[in-house]
Amino acid sequence: MLYIIATVCLSIALLTLFIAIYFYYMHRRLVRTQSTLSNTEEEMAMALNAGEVNAWCYDIENDKISTLHGEDTLLPYDGKTLEYVYSLIDSESRGDIVSSFNSIIRGNKLYGECTLTSAGVSGKKVLEVKMKRIEDNRIVGTLKNITSTIEYREKLERFRVQTLYAMKVNDISFLLYDVGEHLFTRIDNENCEEGEVLNREKFKHNVYKDDYPEYIECIKKMDQCSDENMLFEMRKRRGDKYVWYKIMVTPYHRDEKSKPLSYIIVEGNNTKWKEINNELISLRNKAEVSNRLKNAFLANMSHEIRTPLNAIVGFSNLIAEDNVDETTKNEYKDIINTSSDQLLRLINDILDLSKIEAGVFDFKYSTFDFAGFFKDLSLSLSLRAPQNVKLVCESPFKDFNLYGDKQRIAQVIINFVTNAFKFTSQGEVIMRYNYVGTWLSVEVEDTGTGISPENISRIFNRFEKLNDFAPGSGLGLSISKVLIEAMGGKIGVESVEGKGSTFKFTIPCNINFTASKAQEKSQALLDTISPKEIERLQKEHATTDKRKLVLIAEDIDNNYILAHHLLDKDYRIIRARDGIEAVSMARTYSPDVILMDMMMPHLDGLQATRQIREFDSTTPIIAVTAYVFDTDRDDAISAGCNDFVAKPLTNINLMATIDNLFDKETTND
């Protein structure tokens, strides 16, 4: 019996000990669980705080919202009704939150979420709401501030749109190259998603064959997993043509050892810039050529100007010597005349070039007898023909009137003929013209050295001289080309080396085949004057002298001496040394004609002419000037001059101008 009692007591003791140990273990476990729960709660609170997330609970039965975590600064809802919370939400997003709550309260769904905009304590915010029903009468949820996230997304979208627009405007595209698969994948610019996939052969098919080396070198470096950033240009097919692209290749994805697994390829349409660059290179090359030619031209000008000047100065001094016989003097005079013409043509070419460069080249059109003009021009040019060379004039019409710029047409023909004289040592130079339809065609054919085929294309270039030892500036033919093309015509040359050349031009014009009044004038050959100083010239002839009286207004003695010698045989001469004297002597002596220099002291020629016209509207006044631009001629005519003569004066041009004015007076009388 005692044994039984002892056994029972021992069992009770062991059970009590086991229960005590169990409760101790459970207590420790509860403490650890509480500690873990506390830590988890703290971590959860930290996470919620870091993410600006509030936790809340809504009591459906009592219609009250309470805060589970966080402050109600995002939305002051603690202890408020649902309707009050609705009133804090922007009207545009209020419908979403109302719909979510109603669906859960009615039992239509357990979960709900939406985005709303609210005007909180610290300003307008965008909030994300998530909720779940956990019991029959409770809904729990979170409220997260996503304002910065939305703003960042909006900025990112704006940047994406701007970037895509810039890429589209500048024709830029992207590709990915997979090193392992050896495939190109085009990236769609619209949604940045992967698009067309190309293998290397298909990609190469679009590359221009001359650019294969650049493409192959790029593929080789990518397959070798090079870290190098590559930049090069190549042409690729686009539609039915090839377009220049600037290609930039850079490593993209890498493995754990930083070895490139893929490359991103940026292609930019570079055609426009390539064309601009090529054009700039072409312009630079042209500028360099032009600069070289201009330098050569300046060096040549020094020689071309000094050569005739040397002859003029040298032979003028020889003529003045007493021991030179008359025959030799005449030879010297011919040399001086030839050198003067050469120098004058050179100066005219330079003046024309300056007008072309300034863009002020103009034309003066009038109606004139082209047949007579062509014949007279051939007679004048025949005096310049070299020995053993004959100038032949072929005129198919006796006379007809042409409307055009007489001076410029003559300039081109003279350039053609003088150029033919330079390169023709014997034979003929033929001038001819014809009129077909509405076009005037003029040709100058020679039997000279001819032009090689490779030089034909250069013949009308500015500053070009095919023979550096031939006289001339290398401007005449280029100026002729500008003149003819400006008149709406065409200019060209046909040549066989060793046999001769034919220069020709055609211009549109109106021609009336009417008989023109023949003018037969004997023109004296060009006179030259002795350079001996004449101290004083006779100002007036005796009153018994019935010759016409010419007033020469000229301040420079040498110019007056030249004019005096040209006119002294046929006219009486008086002189005015400035514009004031010219006006006074015109009133006192009533001359038959006035030669008015445009540049004089005290009162220039234009002003003097205007003053004379105030009391004398009939006396012919001829403007004399070294300025030969058309604007200078217009200014002189506008001031009251009847005609215009350019320096240097020659017997032919001066006498012809005076005679022409007197003929007009006789006709009017």
Buried (B, 14 or more C-beta within 10 A) or exposed (E): EEEEEEEEEEEEEEEEEEEEEEEEEEEEEEEEEEEEEEEEEEEEBEEBEEEBBBBBBBEBEEEBBBBEBBEBEBBBBBEBBBEBBBEBBEEEBBEBBBEBBEBBBEEEEEEBBBBBBBEBEEEEBBBBBBBBBEEEEEBBBBBBBBBEEBEEEEEEEEEEEEEBEEBEEEBBBBBBBBBEEEBBBBBEBEEEEEBEBBEBEEBBEEBBEEBEEBBEEBBEBBEEBBEEEBEBBBBBEBEEEBBBBBBBBBBBEEEEEEEBEBBBBBBBBBBEEBEEEEEEEEEEEEEEEBEEBEEBBEEBBEEBBEBBBEBBBBBBEBBEEEEBEEEBBEBBBBBBBBBBBBBBBBBBBBBBBEBBEEEEBEEEEEBBBBBBBBBBBBEBBBEBBEEEBBBEBEBEEEBBBBBBBBBBBBBBBBBBBBBBBBBBEEEBBBBBBBBEEEBBBBBBBBBBBBBEEEBBEEBBBBBBBBEEEEBBBBBBBBBBBBBBBBBEBBBBBBBEBEEBBBBBBBBEBEBEEEEBEEEEEEBEEBBBBEEEEEEEBEEEBEEEEEBBBBBBBBBEBEBBBBBBBBBBEEBBBBBBBBBBBBBEBBEEBEBBBBBBBBBBEEBBBBBBBBBBBEEBEEBBBBBBBEBBBBEBBEBBBEBBBBBBBBBEBBBBBBBBBBBBBBEEEEEEE
